[in-house]
Amino acid sequence: MVSVKTKSALITEINALVGAVGDKFNTDESDAERDYLAERCPARLERTVRELPTLSLHLLAELAAGPISVVGLAARSDQLKGTVSKHVQRLVDAGLVSRSPVPGNRKELQLTPTPDGKLLIEVHQRMHDEMDAGRHDFLSRYTAAELSVLARMLQDLLATGREGVRLVPAGQRPRETYPKRPEM
């Protein structure tokens, strides 16, 4: 006998699953990722790899495209200039990035990865390639139709806004919520 769940029951199940998946993969400083990087970098970089914030590593990875200013890096990474400056200083202190004058501009500095920075960029990229391959292998077991539904749902989730604690689909107005505590 085939069991058919109601739409409401499926929504309840999806809500629980989204929370569980978020809990499983929502780690700012994943030990597995740090271990991957540390095991593939020279021993002199292990402490750096384990201590640098994830954003610093991702900003370093952005330098693979070539030298760029702090302002350019902030724009490319969609981060605030002050945040990028703080992380760039950490990368400079760690010996992964060097600053040099921009030719013809005495005020602006360009950021360039050092040899250790280039090495870490390469290892970091290999790690992300490995992660992408794992997701590809995992998702390959589903049909194109199933993946199409999943892709649509994820796109809708990304486009969704919030009204207080409620998700509000793009282009829709929030429904009435529970009343607030009465004024006394």
Rosetta blueprint (number, residue, H / E / L):
1 M L
2 V L
3 S L
4 V L
5 K L
6 T L
7 K H
8 S H
9 A H
10 L H
11 I H
12 T H
13 E H
14 I H
15 N H
16 A H
17 L H
18 V H
19 G H
20 A H
21 V H
22 G H
23 D H
24 K H
25 F H
26 N L
27 T L
28 D L
29 E L
30 S L
31 D H
32 A H
33 E H
34 R H
35 D H
36 Y H
37 L H
38 A H
39 E H
40 R H
41 C L
42 P L
43 A H
44 R H
45 L H
46 E H
47 R H
48 T H
49 V H
50 R H
51 E H
52 L L
53 P L
54 T H
55 L H
56 S H
57 L H
58 H H
59 L H
60 L H
61 A H
62 E H
63 L H
64 A H
65 A H
66 G L
67 P L
68 I E
69 S E
70 V H
71 V H
72 G H
73 L H
74 A H
75 A H
76 R H
77 S H
78 D L
79 Q L
80 L L
81 K H
82 G H
83 T H
84 V H
85 S H
86 K H
87 H H
88 V H
89 Q H
90 R H
91 L H
92 V H
93 D H
94 A L
95 G L
96 L L
97 V E
98 S E
99 R E
100 S E
101 P E
102 V E
103 P L
104 G L
105 N E
106 R E
107 K E
108 E E
109 L E
110 Q E
111 L E
112 T E
113 P E
114 T L
115 P H
116 D H
117 G H
118 K H
119 L H
120 L H
121 I H
122 E H
123 V H
124 H H
125 Q H
126 R H
127 M H
128 H H
129 D H
130 E H
131 M H
132 D H
133 A H
134 G H
135 R H
136 H H
137 D H
138 F H
139 L H
140 S L
141 R L
142 Y L
143 T L
144 A H
145 A H
146 E H
147 L H
148 S H
149 V H
150 L H
151 A H
152 R H
153 M H
154 L H
155 Q H
156 D H
157 L H
158 L H
159 A H
160 T L
161 G E
162 R E
163 E E
164 G L
165 V L
166 R E
167 L E
168 V E
169 P L
170 A L
171 G L
172 Q L
173 R L
174 P L
175 R L
176 E L
177 T L
178 Y L
179 P L
180 K L
181 R L
182 P L
183 E L
184 M L
